[in-house]
Amino acid sequence: MTNPFHDFNQQIIDEFRANHGRVGGPFEGGRLILLTTTGARTGTRHTTPVGYLPDGGDRILVIASAGGSPRHPDWYRNLLAHPRVTVESGVFTYEAEAVVLAGEERDRAFARAVEADRGWAVYQEKTDRVLPVVALREIARPGPPDINASSPAEAVKLVHDVFRRELALIRRELATGSTTLGAQLRVNCLTFCQGLHNHHTGEDVAMFPFLAERHPEAAPALDRLRAEHEHIAALVEELRRTLSGTDLDSVRTEVERLTTELEAHLAYEEEQLLPLLAEA
């Protein structure tokens, strides 16, 4: 006899992997990862779709809500026994260390989650257990990140699409959220800013010199892209400054400005560099 819940999860997992993190149904348009844990009793690996919250730096947060069930979800009991887990974002796959937050740190994180989505509070109201909040901290390893792409050109396009999707989520949150600038929205914006900075730094240090050596004719395009990186960095810094205040309209203005400039930059980079990377 089949398990309907297992079948539903497997359908999401298959769709997630086939579409590099994009799914429909109840998770459409949300932040989703695939979390693989090791069975507490069996030692068998289990993969579960889980919603997550950006937390800045090298970690994300997941909440063991189980829809407000009186029992912790299996994946949570598994990571208590085996804290090393695998995270799939749709583009990146990495190993992480799971740490259950406690005390005020847990409460602050959960309050941010509720601020961003009232559904977390509804789940908490349905159960007597305190919903655990777990930090998944990426375990650093040497070498480039593990990107689920078959070529350098595909990898660049997938990473660009990650930025496009996240920026679209932030814009939607700004449009539909409360009239105040919430703590979780600040974290989402700052996490995006840091990720964009890291990506552009990696291109300046590694990819652009690689292409310049093999394609001298691409020098004008690479020079323009470097200049655009500096311009976008200035926009990001202005957004960071605006986030330190309370003016929601100013944040919206800066996000829209960054969106316009970044979309143009990504489109130009793909137009100029993807053919060269395909040759490489």
N, C-alpha and C positions, 0 to 999 in steps of 0.2 A: 504493500500500500504506500502510495507516494505521500510525501509531506508537503501540503500546500505552501507553508511558510518557506520551506527549503526551496521549493520550485520558484517562488516569487523572488527570493534572494538571488538564486542562480540566474534568473532572467536578467536582473539588474546587473549582476557581475559581468555576464556575457556582453550586454549592451555597453556597459562602461568601458570594457577593454576593447571592444570593436570600434568605439567612437572616441577613444582618447579622453574619457572622462565625461562625455556628454550623454545624458540619459533623459528619458521622458518620464511620465507618470508622476508620482508624489515627490520625486527628487528633482524634477525638472527645474532648472534655473537656480538650484541651491549649491552649496558647497558640500561636496561629497568625496570621500576617499574609500578605498577598499583596504580594510584592516585584516591582516592575517596573523592569527595567534596560534599558539601551540596548546593543544588540549591539556587541561590540568591533570586528568586521569589517564588519558589514552596516549598522549604525546603526538596525536594526529594534528596536522595543520588544518586550520579552518579559516575561511575568508568570509568577511561580512561587510556589506555596505554600511557606512556610518557617516552621518553628518559631522562637520567639524567647524571650529571657530579659529580664525587666525589669531595668533598670540604674539606676533612679532618675533624677530630673531630666528632661531633654528627650531622652534617647536610650534605645534598646533594643539588645540584642545578638543577632546571628545567627551560626551556626557553619556553615562550608562543609564539611560532613561528607561529603555525597554517599553516605551509607550506608557509609562506609569505603572507597570506591572509590580506586584509585591516582591518579585524575585529579581535579583541582578541578572542581566543578560549573560549568556554563556561566555561571550568574548571577554567580558570583564573578569569573570572568575578565572578564565584562562591566563590573562595577563598578570593577575595577582600571583599565579604560580610560576609563570614564565614571562618576565617583564620585557624580554627582547621580542620585538614584533616587526612585521614588514608593512610598509605603507605604500600604496599605489595611488598616485594623484591623477592618473590618466596619461600623463606625460612622463613624470619621474617615478622611479621606484627606489626606495631606500629603506635601510634598517633603522629602527628607532628604539629608544629605551622608554618604557612606559612608567610614569611616576604619578601616583594618585595624590592629588592636591588635598591639603588638610587645613582646617581652621579658617582663619581670615582669608588666606590666599584662595581657598576653594570658594568661600562665600563671595568674594569679589568677582571671581571668574564667572560664577553662576549668575550673579546679578547682571553682569555684562551680557550673558547669553539671553536672559529674560528681557533685557532692554532691547536687544536686537530682534527677538522673536518670543512673543507671549506664550507660545506653545510649550516652552520649557517649564514655565510656571504651572501650566495646566497639568503636565505630567507629574510635577512634584505634588500637586494637590490631590492626585489620585492615589497616592501611596504613602505609607508611614515611613518608608525608608528614605534616608537622605540620598538624593541622586548623586553618585560619585562623578567628579570631574577629573579627567585624566589628561596629563600633559604627555605628548609624544614628542620626544626630543630626538632629532636626527643624529645618528652616530656618524661622525665625520670619517671619511675614508680617503686615501690618496687617489689622485686621478680625477678625470672629469665626471660629472654626474651621470647616472644611469638613465638615459633618455630612451623611451620606447619608440624609437624611430629606426628606419632601415637605411637612412642616408643622412649626411650632414644637412642637405637642403631640407629634408623633411623635418629634421630636428629643429632647425631655425623656425620653420613655419609653425610647428606645434607650440614652441615656446612663445612665439608672438601671439598665437591664439589664446594661450593662457592669460596673457596680459589683457587682451581684448575682453575676454569673458569676465575677469575679475573687475576690470574697470566698469564694465556694464552692470555688474552686481552693485558696485559702490554707487554708481549713478542712480540705480533703482532704489537703493536704500536711502539715499539723500532725498529722492523725490517722494517716497512713500512713508518715510519715518516720521518721528515726532517733530515738533517745532524747535527742539533743542538738539545740540550736537552731542550724541551719546558717546559713552566711553568705548563701547565696542566698535562703533563706526570710526572713531579716531584710530583704534588699533588696526582696523581693516585698511584704512588709508595709509597709515605708516608702514604696515607690512608690505603693501603694494609698492610704496616708494622705495623701500629697501631692496625688494626683489628686482625692481627695474634698475636701480643703481648697480646692483651686482651683475646683472645681465650685461649692461652697457660696458662696465669695467672689463668683463670677460671678453667681450668683442674687441675692445680697444687693445687689450694686452695680447690676445691669442689669435682670434679669427682674422682681424684686419691685417696684421703683419703677415699671416699665412697667405692671404689672398694677394697682398701687395707684391710679395716675392714671386708668385706664380703668374700674376696678371698685372704687369706694369700699366697696361692701358686702363685699368680700373682706378688709377690714382685719383682722378677728379671726383669720382663717386665716393671713394673712401674718405677723401678730405671733407666732402660735404657731410657725410654721415658722422664723422668725428665732431664737426661743428654743431650738428644737430644734437648730438649727445650732450654737448656743453649747454646748449639752449634748453633742452629738456631738463637737465640737472638744475638749471636756474628756476624753471617752473616748479619742479619738485620741491626745491628749497622754499619757494614762496608758499606752496601748499602746506609744508610743514609749519611754517610760521603762522599761517592762518589757522591751522588746527589747534594752536596753543591758545586761541581766543575762544569766544563764544558766539561769533557771528556766523550763523548757518548760511546766510545768503552769500557771504564772502567765500565760504568753503565751496558752495555750489559753483560759484563763478570760477574759482581756481581749478576745480575738477573738470569743468566744461572746457576750459582753456587747455588743460593738459591733455584731455581726450582728443581734442581737435588736432593739436600738434603731434601727439603720439601716433594717431591713426595715419596721418600723412607720412610720418617718418617710417613707420613699419611698412607701409605700402611701397614707398620708394626703395627701402632696403631690400624687400622681397623682389621687386622688379629688377634691381641692379645685381644683387648677389646670388640669388637662388640659381640662375643659370651657371654661374661660375662654380658654385658649390656642387652642382650636379655633375659638372665635368670632373671635379676633384674626386 
